[in-house]
Amino acid sequence: MNVMVTGALGNVGRYVLESLLSMGEQVVAADINLEKLNAAYEKVNNVKSIYFDFTDSKTFDTALKNVDRVFLMRPPHLGKPEDLLPFIQAMARSNIKLVSFLSLMGVENNPVPPHHKIEKFIEQHNLPYAHIRPGFFMQNISGVHALEIKEQNQIFVPAGKSKTSFIDAKDIGLSIATVLHSPEKYKNTSHTITGPESLDYYQIAEILSEVLGRKIKYTKPSYLKYRSVYINKRGLDRGYVNVTVMLYFMTRMGTAKKVTDEFERLTGKKPRTFRDFAIDNIKVWQ
């Protein structure tokens, strides 16, 4: 049987897919952009690319055919938990051995983010689950926040003085593949995974300054200024920006600073440090 990877072109999905292949699994790579999927995976053994859309129930049965495990992620543009409910119901009608949902650290005690309700939907439909609850992605710094670092030598994030236990998406992908590879072992479990240290954005700026050889500052913008710049100047989706504001609000409440050893216990490996990540991704900010 196959493992379905939703968001197979995304930050985490591609690493889930790579790790599953290294474990000898057969993978169904599912995403809304079939052209890009084919370009990425048509020459890769043991991968079948398939068009899949969370908002189109007609794509569900084909995607789930001969699938017994699923990596589930919430696309950023789908802000409401109910958007994922039809697919969760479709999985409940199939012979699924394990759903590994990409959730959020601390979400079990916080009903505000959509991830909380999605976890509950999965459990309420009696689907065997292994929730993966990571800290903030290191890829946020090399992705959505890279522009200001590259062009203005500043980190533009409304996180105040809070600390974050950043984790590499590659490590998240390996964790998810690990639980999907052993569905009976990890059935009905939850895992909070983080990087090896908790850093504030002043420390992130120091590390980037050293790695890049130029001064990077953390400007600590207000929520309103951040929201205005990201919606009005950068043209990002309003719903997406609102979710990030909520996450940074939670970060200021101390929800992102926890460090766990769960990644190492799952995989037998040490999580990557932000310094190593910065060195490997230096070209992104140059």
VEXSETOR-300770 format. One line per field, with one value per residue (C-alpha): residue in one letter; x negated, y negated, z negated; residue number from 0. Coordinates in pm, 1 decimal, decimal comma. Layout:
! residues N
r = A/...
x = X/...
y = Y/...
z = Z/...
k = NUM/...
END
This chain:
! residues 286
r = M/N/V/M/V/T/G/A/L/G/N/V/G/R/Y/V/L/E/S/L/L/S/M/G/E/Q/V/V/A/A/D/I/N/L/E/K/L/N/A/A/Y/E/K/V/N/N/V/K/S/I/Y/F/D/F/T/D/S/K/T/F/D/T/A/L/K/N/V/D/R/V/F/L/M/R/P/P/H/L/G/K/P/E/D/L/L/P/F/I/Q/A/M/A/R/S/N/I/K/L/V/S/F/L/S/L/M/G/V/E/N/N/P/V/P/P/H/H/K/I/E/K/F/I/E/Q/H/N/L/P/Y/A/H/I/R/P/G/F/F/M/Q/N/I/S/G/V/H/A/L/E/I/K/E/Q/N/Q/I/F/V/P/A/G/K/S/K/T/S/F/I/D/A/K/D/I/G/L/S/I/A/T/V/L/H/S/P/E/K/Y/K/N/T/S/H/T/I/T/G/P/E/S/L/D/Y/Y/Q/I/A/E/I/L/S/E/V/L/G/R/K/I/K/Y/T/K/P/S/Y/L/K/Y/R/S/V/Y/I/N/K/R/G/L/D/R/G/Y/V/N/V/T/V/M/L/Y/F/M/T/R/M/G/T/A/K/K/V/T/D/E/F/E/R/L/T/G/K/K/P/R/T/F/R/D/F/A/I/D/N/I/K/V/W/Q
x = 0,0/-98,2/-150,9/27,7/-162,3/58,3/-119,9/-398,5/-553,4/-557,9/-821,9/-749,9/-578,7/-883,9/-1095,7/-828,2/-833,8/-1215,0/-1232,4/-955,3/-1138,2/-1458,9/-1259,7/-1147,1/-786,9/-566,0/-436,2/-138,0/-246,4/69,0/94,5/308,2/39,9/5,4/-232,8/-483,1/-435,6/-519,4/-822,9/-946,7/-876,1/-811,3/-1166,7/-1163,2/-1104,2/-816,2/-633,7/-294,9/-186,0/183,7/399,6/562,2/769,1/903,7/1194,2/1295,6/1437,1/1426,9/1047,0/1059,1/1139,4/878,4/612,9/694,7/700,4/452,3/346,9/336,8/143,7/169,8/-42,3/209,3/119,0/341,7/274,1/203,5/486,4/749,7/804,2/1109,3/1070,4/1399,0/1226,1/1044,3/1348,9/1475,4/1136,8/1115,5/1458,3/1336,1/1034,8/1267,9/1452,8/1123,6/901,3/649,3/396,6/252,1/298,8/4,2/125,4/-120,9/6,2/-147,0/-341,6/-119,5/202,3/344,9/393,9/488,4/823,2/757,5/542,0/724,5/488,7/662,0/998,7/846,0/681,1/1020,7/1192,8/942,5/990,9/1370,9/1381,7/1192,7/898,9/572,1/350,8/-0,8/8,7/-326,4/-344,1/-659,5/-802,9/-844,8/-1012,5/-1364,7/-1235,7/-1021,4/-1348,2/-1471,2/-1122,6/-858,4/-1092,8/-1396,9/-1307,8/-1368,6/-1691,6/-1819,8/-1712,4/-1705,9/-1935,7/-1653,8/-1433,3/-1076,6/-881,0/-635,5/-762,7/-883,3/-1150,6/-1004,3/-1208,3/-1144,0/-1275,1/-1315,9/-1321,3/-1430,5/-1148,3/-1378,0/-1372,8/-994,5/-969,5/-1183,6/-967,7/-648,4/-795,9/-911,0/-560,1/-400,5/-654,3/-549,4/-173,1/-98,7/-379,5/-267,5/110,1/299,9/-10,4/-117,8/-472,5/-603,0/-927,0/-1168,3/-1519,5/-1800,1/-1780,4/-1545,0/-1646,7/-1502,9/-1515,3/-1804,6/-2007,3/-1885,9/-2004,1/-2345,9/-2387,4/-2286,5/-2523,9/-2813,8/-2726,4/-2653,8/-2938,7/-2714,0/-2501,6/-2147,9/-1911,6/-1593,3/-1350,9/-1070,7/-773,7/-428,1/-149,7/20,3/-293,3/-380,1/-25,7/-12,9/-347,0/-275,6/75,8/43,7/-319,6/-409,9/-61,0/-33,0/305,2/492,7/608,0/255,3/110,6/380,9/290,0/-79,8/11,2/202,5/-94,9/-334,5/-90,2/-103,4/-483,4/-488,2/-281,1/-568,4/-416,1/-711,6/-1009,4/-978,5/-1263,3/-1194,2/-1402,0/-1116,9/-1279,2/-1581,7/-1361,7/-1160,4/-1448,6/-1763,5/-1921,7/-2005,2/-1798,0/-1976,8/-2091,6/-1990,2/-2357,5/-2404,4/-2081,8/-2198,3/-2534,4/-2364,9/-2116,0/-2347,9/-2262,1/-1896,8/-1993,0/-2274,2
y = 0,0/-363,8/-667,4/-982,1/-1307,8/-1617,7/-1940,9/-1736,3/-2050,6/-2238,5/-2318,0/-2007,3/-1777,6/-1740,9/-1636,8/-1391,1/-1242,2/-1218,8/-1050,7/-803,3/-704,3/-648,3/-406,7/-209,4/-336,3/-383,5/-742,0/-920,5/-1283,2/-1494,9/-1865,3/-2116,3/-2185,3/-1865,1/-2025,5/-2111,3/-1771,3/-1594,7/-1816,1/-1739,7/-1366,3/-1205,4/-1063,9/-955,8/-586,1/-480,7/-815,3/-860,9/-1222,8/-1303,1/-1615,0/-1683,6/-1976,3/-1998,6/-2208,1/-1956,7/-1631,4/-1475,7/-1447,1/-1253,1/-895,5/-884,7/-1025,7/-775,1/-467,8/-204,4/-441,2/-328,7/-615,3/-993,2/-1296,5/-1577,4/-1944,6/-2253,1/-2473,0/-2829,9/-2975,2/-2757,6/-2944,6/-2758,7/-2411,6/-2311,8/-2339,6/-2012,8/-1832,7/-1678,3/-1515,6/-1394,1/-1235,0/-1073,9/-927,9/-792,2/-597,4/-446,7/-183,3/-428,2/-289,5/-627,9/-1000,2/-1218,1/-1578,4/-1868,8/-2059,2/-2325,8/-2330,1/-2396,0/-2369,3/-2102,8/-2379,9/-2657,1/-2638,0/-2957,9/-2828,0/-2615,5/-2322,4/-2259,2/-2191,3/-1986,9/-1756,8/-1715,1/-1642,4/-1363,4/-1210,8/-1244,5/-1049,6/-761,8/-790,0/-646,3/-951,9/-1070,9/-1448,3/-1617,8/-1949,4/-2135,1/-2465,5/-2749,0/-2649,1/-2775,8/-2810,0/-3105,7/-3302,6/-3181,3/-3204,9/-3467,4/-3682,5/-3657,7/-3966,8/-4221,9/-4047,9/-4047,0/-4397,8/-4593,6/-4395,9/-4359,4/-4089,8/-4220,0/-3999,3/-4113,7/-3865,9/-4115,3/-3971,8/-3620,2/-3305,3/-3034,3/-2677,6/-2684,7/-2351,8/-2270,8/-2154,2/-1870,5/-1742,0/-1777,9/-1575,3/-1296,8/-1285,8/-1253,1/-983,4/-793,1/-767,7/-688,3/-409,7/-238,6/-304,1/-47,4/-172,3/-536,6/-490,9/-760,4/-951,7/-1317,5/-1449,7/-1799,3/-1840,7/-2133,8/-2233,6/-2198,6/-2553,6/-2842,5/-3172,2/-3522,7/-3722,1/-3936,6/-3613,4/-3511,0/-3850,7/-3798,0/-3454,6/-3588,2/-3884,3/-3647,9/-3405,7/-3674,9/-3907,6/-4214,4/-4368,9/-4229,1/-4404,0/-4285,7/-4578,5/-4434,2/-4592,9/-4626,7/-4391,8/-4675,9/-4783,4/-4424,2/-4355,9/-4676,7/-4610,4/-4245,4/-4307,7/-4651,3/-4665,0/-4299,9/-4202,3/-3881,8/-3721,4/-3893,9/-3566,2/-3425,1/-3740,6/-3739,5/-3380,3/-3476,6/-3773,0/-3533,0/-3296,0/-3576,6/-3689,4/-3336,2/-3343,8/-3655,4/-3461,1/-3212,8/-2925,5/-2883,5/-2864,6/-2505,0/-2266,8/-1891,6/-1580,1/-1418,9/-1452,7/-1257,8/-995,5/-950,1/-943,4/-867,5/-1187,1/-1531,2/-1820,8/-2078,9/-2408,4/-2742,8/-2830,4/-2519,0/-2599,4/-2958,0/-2842,1/-2597,5/-2860,9/-3160,1/-3232,9/-3304,3/-3627,5/-3747,6
z = 0,0/53,3/-167,9/-50,7/-101,0/-78,5/5,5/165,1/317,7/-11,5/-271,3/-478,1/-226,5/-3,9/-303,2/-419,0/-69,0/-55,1/-395,7/-308,5/10,3/-187,0/-406,4/-101,5/-93,6/214,1/220,0/372,6/413,6/396,8/470,7/657,2/921,3/1123,3/1373,5/1100,7/937,8/1263,1/1315,9/964,4/941,1/1280,9/1290,9/925,6/859,7/631,8/660,2/825,5/878,6/850,3/870,1/534,7/405,2/48,5/178,4/451,1/311,0/659,0/622,3/292,6/395,6/670,9/437,1/161,4/388,4/259,7/-21,5/-385,2/-548,4/-498,2/-576,9/-625,4/-620,0/-622,0/-316,6/-436,7/-225,9/-397,8/-722,2/-853,2/-1009,6/-844,8/-505,2/-582,4/-724,5/-395,1/-332,5/-694,0/-644,3/-320,5/-504,3/-773,2/-501,5/-378,3/-533,9/-680,0/-927,7/-1030,7/-964,7/-1060,0/-1083,6/-1075,6/-1377,3/-1600,4/-1924,8/-2227,0/-2025,7/-2259,5/-2519,2/-2275,7/-2089,1/-1886,7/-1595,5/-1335,5/-1407,5/-1742,5/-1581,1/-1296,6/-1552,2/-1718,7/-1384,9/-1314,5/-1660,3/-1650,8/-1323,5/-1490,2/-1254,1/-1394,6/-1433,5/-1509,8/-1550,3/-1490,7/-1677,3/-1571,3/-1682,8/-1430,3/-1103,9/-1039,4/-682,0/-792,5/-815,8/-476,4/-321,5/-393,5/-607,6/-378,2/-172,4/-449,9/-552,6/-195,4/-93,2/-422,5/-657,2/-907,5/-1059,4/-1040,0/-1280,5/-1554,8/-1815,9/-2078,8/-2308,2/-2299,2/-2244,5/-1985,4/-1961,6/-1581,7/-1395,7/-1041,4/-811,1/-704,2/-1062,7/-1073,9/-752,2/-897,6/-1212,7/-1009,0/-784,2/-1094,1/-1240,9/-903,3/-845,3/-1171,9/-1198,8/-1469,6/-1693,2/-1677,3/-1657,8/-1857,6/-1970,7/-1971,0/-1942,1/-2020,4/-1826,0/-1847,1/-1760,3/-2017,9/-2158,8/-2224,7/-2062,2/-2050,2/-1727,2/-1855,2/-1874,7/-1528,5/-1399,5/-1564,1/-1405,3/-1062,5/-1102,3/-1171,9/-892,2/-629,7/-728,7/-753,6/-1028,3/-1049,3/-1294,9/-1459,1/-1432,6/-1652,5/-1465,0/-1616,1/-1505,5/-1318,3/-1132,0/-1040,3/-921,5/-716,9/-543,5/-467,2/-330,7/-168,0/-53,9/-3,6/115,0/-87,9/-150,4/-433,5/-591,1/-586,5/-745,3/-1015,3/-1106,5/-1135,5/-1359,1/-1584,0/-1595,7/-1687,8/-1956,9/-2098,3/-2075,6/-2292,0/-2546,0/-2572,9/-2375,4/-2135,1/-2373,5/-2493,6/-2397,4/-2383,1/-2307,9/-2116,7/-1772,8/-1892,9/-2060,8/-1740,3/-1492,1/-1690,6/-1550,8/-1689,2/-1551,2/-1339,8/-1491,8/-1343,1/-1282,9/-1067,6/-884,1/-819,8/-683,6/-445,9/-324,0/-303,3/63,0/-26,3/-208,1/18,5
k = 0/1/2/3/4/5/6/7/8/9/10/11/12/13/14/15/16/17/18/19/20/21/22/23/24/25/26/27/28/29/30/31/32/33/34/35/36/37/38/39/40/41/42/43/44/45/46/47/48/49/50/51/52/53/54/55/56/57/58/59/60/61/62/63/64/65/66/67/68/69/70/71/72/73/74/75/76/77/78/79/80/81/82/83/84/85/86/87/88/89/90/91/92/93/94/95/96/97/98/99/100/101/102/103/104/105/106/107/108/109/110/111/112/113/114/115/116/117/118/119/120/121/122/123/124/125/126/127/128/129/130/131/132/133/134/135/136/137/138/139/140/141/142/143/144/145/146/147/148/149/150/151/152/153/154/155/156/157/158/159/160/161/162/163/164/165/166/167/168/169/170/171/172/173/174/175/176/177/178/179/180/181/182/183/184/185/186/187/188/189/190/191/192/193/194/195/196/197/198/199/200/201/202/203/204/205/206/207/208/209/210/211/212/213/214/215/216/217/218/219/220/221/222/223/224/225/226/227/228/229/230/231/232/233/234/235/236/237/238/239/240/241/242/243/244/245/246/247/248/249/250/251/252/253/254/255/256/257/258/259/260/261/262/263/264/265/266/267/268/269/270/271/272/273/274/275/276/277/278/279/280/281/282/283/284/285
END
